Amino acid sequence: MIGFGYPAAAVAWADIPVANLLPPTLVIVVLGWCQTVVLALLEKAGTADRLRERTARGVRLANALLLSVYLWHIPVIVMVGGALAGLALLWPAASAFLLNPLLLVILVLAAVTLIVPLVARVEVRLIPNPGPGSPSTPLTLIGFAAFVAGIWALWQFGAVLAPVDPAGATAVMTYLVGAGLLWRATTRTSG
C-alpha cells in the first residue's frame, strides 16, 4: 500500500510503519458509496418503519452519540495525551508505562465513554425545536450557502477578530449569519 501512496505513520505513532489515519481516497469513496447503497436499500425496504419503539429509540440514541463521539474524540485524545505526557514529565521513572499507546487507547475510550454523553446532553439542548410546517426554502438555501462559505473562509483565513485582519472577521460574520439564518429557517416555519 505504501508504494501506491498510502501515507506513512503520523509523528505520534512513529513506531507504527503505516497509519490508518489517512486511508486512500478511492477506498473511502468506495466505502461511502457502499454504505449509502446499503442505507438506501434498508430505507426502500421500510426497515425503520418496522422497528419496535424501544429499538428505534436505541438507534436514534446511538446515532446521536456516534456523531458526538466523532466530534469530540480528538479533544479527548489531546486532553488524555497531555495529561499522560505531563505525568511522565513529573514522574520520569513511569514514563515507559505512561506513554504506552495501549494505555492511551484505554484511557481515551474510558474518557470518551464518560465525557461524550455529558457533552451530548448539552448539544441536544442547543438543537432548535422545529416550528410547524416546512422551512422556508429560500431562507434555508441562503443560510446554508452562507454557512458553508463561512466555514470555508474560516478554514482559509482563520477566526482572528481584529481590525488588521478583515478577512478573519468577515469569515466569522459569514459563518454566524449562515448559522442564524438556518436557525431562523428551522424554528420559524410556514404552517
C-alpha positions in Angstrom: 0.0 0.0 0.0 2.9 2.4 0.8 4.1 2.0 -2.8 0.7 3.3 -4.0 0.9 6.5 -2.0 -0.6 5.3 1.3 0.8 7.8 3.9 3.4 6.8 6.4 2.6 6.9 10.1 2.0 10.2 11.9 4.7 11.5 14.2 2.8 10.5 17.3 2.8 6.9 16.1 6.3 6.7 14.8 6.7 3.1 15.9 3.9 2.0 13.6 5.1 1.8 9.9 1.7 2.5 8.3 -1.0 4.7 9.9 -4.7 4.0 9.2 -5.4 7.7 10.0 -5.3 8.8 6.3 -6.7 6.0 4.2 -6.6 6.2 0.4 -9.2 8.5 -1.1 -10.5 5.9 -3.6 -11.1 3.3 -0.8 -13.0 5.8 1.3 -15.1 6.8 -1.7 -16.0 3.2 -2.4 -16.7 2.6 1.3 -19.0 5.6 1.4 -20.8 4.5 -1.7 -21.3 1.0 -0.4 -22.7 2.4 2.9 -25.0 4.7 1.1 -26.3 1.9 -1.1 -27.0 -0.3 2.0 -28.8 2.5 3.8 -30.8 3.3 0.6 -31.8 -0.4 0.3 -32.8 -0.5 4.0 -34.8 2.7 3.6 -36.6 1.4 0.5 -37.5 -1.8 2.3 -39.0 0.2 5.1 -36.9 -1.3 7.7 -37.0 1.7 10.0 -40.8 1.6 10.0 -40.9 -1.9 11.3 -38.6 -1.3 14.3 -40.1 -1.6 17.7 -40.3 1.7 19.6 -37.5 0.7 22.0 -35.2 -0.4 19.2 -36.0 2.8 17.3 -35.2 4.9 20.4 -31.9 3.0 20.7 -31.0 3.6 17.1 -31.7 7.3 17.5 -29.6 7.5 20.7 -26.7 5.6 19.1 -26.9 7.9 16.0 -26.7 11.0 18.2 -23.9 9.6 20.4 -21.8 8.5 17.4 -21.9 12.0 16.0 -20.9 13.4 19.3 -18.1 10.8 19.6 -16.9 11.7 16.2 -16.9 15.4 17.0 -15.3 15.2 20.4 -12.8 12.3 20.3 -9.9 14.4 19.1 -10.2 16.9 22.1 -10.4 13.9 24.4 -7.3 12.4 22.9 -5.4 15.7 23.3 -6.6 16.0 26.9 -5.7 12.4 27.9 -2.4 12.5 25.9 -1.5 15.8 27.5 -2.3 14.5 31.0 -0.2 11.4 30.4 2.7 13.4 29.0 2.5 15.8 32.0 2.5 12.9 34.4 5.5 11.3 32.5 7.4 14.6 33.0 6.5 14.7 36.7 7.3 11.0 37.2 10.1 10.0 34.7 10.5 6.6 36.1 7.0 5.7 35.0 7.3 7.3 31.5 7.6 3.9 29.7 4.2 2.9 31.2 2.5 6.3 30.9 3.5 6.8 27.3 2.4 3.3 26.2 0.0 3.7 23.2 -2.2 0.9 24.7 -2.7 2.9 27.9 -3.6 6.0 25.8 -6.2 4.0 23.9 -7.7 2.5 27.1 -7.9 5.9 28.8 -9.2 7.7 25.8 -12.0 5.1 25.4 -12.8 5.5 29.1 -12.8 9.3 28.9 -14.9 9.3 25.7 -17.4 7.0 27.5 -17.6 9.4 30.4 -17.4 12.8 28.7 -19.3 12.4 25.4 -22.7 11.6 27.0 -22.4 14.7 29.1 -21.5 16.8 26.1 -24.3 15.2 24.1 -26.8 16.3 26.7 -25.7 19.9 26.2 -25.7 19.6 22.4 -29.3 18.2 22.4 -30.4 21.4 24.3 -28.8 23.5 21.6 -30.8 21.9 18.8 -33.7 24.3 17.9 -37.2 22.9 18.1 -38.7 23.0 14.6 -41.8 25.0 14.1 -44.9 23.6 12.4 -44.9 23.2 8.7 -42.0 23.3 6.3 -38.9 25.6 6.5 -38.7 28.5 4.0 -36.7 27.1 1.1 -35.0 30.4 0.0 -34.1 31.2 3.6 -32.7 27.7 4.1 -30.7 27.8 0.9 -29.3 31.3 1.6 -28.5 30.3 5.2 -26.8 27.0 4.1 -24.7 28.9 1.4 -23.6 31.5 3.9 -22.8 28.7 6.5 -20.7 26.7 4.1 -19.0 29.9 2.7 -18.3 30.9 6.3 -16.8 27.6 7.2 -14.6 27.6 4.1 -13.5 31.2 4.9 -12.7 30.3 8.5 -10.6 27.4 7.2 -8.8 29.7 4.7 -8.4 32.9 6.8 -8.8 31.9 10.4 -11.0 33.4 13.1 -8.9 36.4 14.1 -11.2 39.3 15.1 -9.0 42.3 14.7 -9.1 45.4 12.6 -5.8 44.4 10.9 -7.5 41.2 9.7 -10.8 42.0 7.9 -10.8 38.5 6.2 -11.0 36.7 9.5 -13.7 39.0 10.9 -15.7 38.6 7.6 -15.3 34.8 7.8 -16.7 34.8 11.4 -19.6 37.0 10.4 -20.4 35.0 7.3 -20.5 31.8 9.4 -22.6 33.4 12.1 -25.1 34.9 9.6 -25.4 31.5 7.9 -26.0 29.7 11.3 -28.5 32.4 12.3 -30.4 32.1 9.0 -30.5 28.3 9.3 -31.8 28.6 12.9 -34.5 31.0 11.8 -35.5 28.8 8.9 -35.8 25.8 11.3 -37.7 27.5 14.1 -40.0 29.8 12.0 -41.6 27.5 9.5 -44.7 28.0 7.4 -47.8 26.3 8.8 
